[in-house]
Amino acid sequence: MDEPVALESEWERKHAIPALTDYYDELWVYGLPQICDPLEGLDIPASVRRRMVYTGYLRRTVPETPALVRMA
């Protein structure tokens, strides 16, 4: 939740961009793209952006699904 300028210097120091490029198949972002782009303002390679998957929000209730019922 830092400003891009603060985050950019921290990520540079920690080598975060090469790590995102080399070690992650997907980057899960909690929420919706219409509400927040956590990488906005950062110089992120297109290859990393393509791996971003917005998860939406968690449900407050679990739907009644037989596959989700634990057998005793």
N, C-alpha and C positions, 0 to 999 in steps of 0.2 A: 504494500500500500504506500510505498515511498514514492516521492516524485521521481520521474525518469532520470533526472540529472544525478540524484543521490544514488539511485539504484544502478545506474550505468557504471559509476566508478566502483561501487562495491562488487558488481558482477565481473568487472574487468580484473579486479584484484583477485577474485576467487575463481577466475577462468570459467565462469558459468556458461557462456555462449558455446565454447568448444564442448563442454560437457553435454549441453542440450543437443548439440549436433551429433556427437559421437556415441552417446550412451542411452538415449531415450527413443523408443519407437513411437510413443504417443505422449502428449502433454495434456493431462485432463484438467480442465478449467471448470470449477464449480460455478454455475450460474448460466446466464444467457449472453450471447455476443452483443445483443442490442443494449445491454445494461453496462457491460464493462469489458474492455480489452486490457488485460493486465500487462501486456507488452507494448501498449501504445506509447509512442515517444522514444522507444528504444530501437537501435539499429539491429534488428533481428533478421537473419537470413530467411528467405522465402521457404527454404526446405524445413526450417523449424516451424514456421507458421502453418505449414501444411499438416503438421503433426498435431496441431491443437485440436482437441475434441471438447466441445462444451457439453457438460453433463446435464445441464438444467438444474432443477432443484429437487431435493429429496421429498418424497411424500411423507405426510404426517401419519398416515395409516397404511397398514399392509393389506392389500386386497385379498379377499378370500379366494385362494387358489389351492386346489388339492395338492399340487406339486410342492407347495410351501408348508404343508402340514406335516409336522414331525410325527413319525410313528413310534409308539411306545414299545 
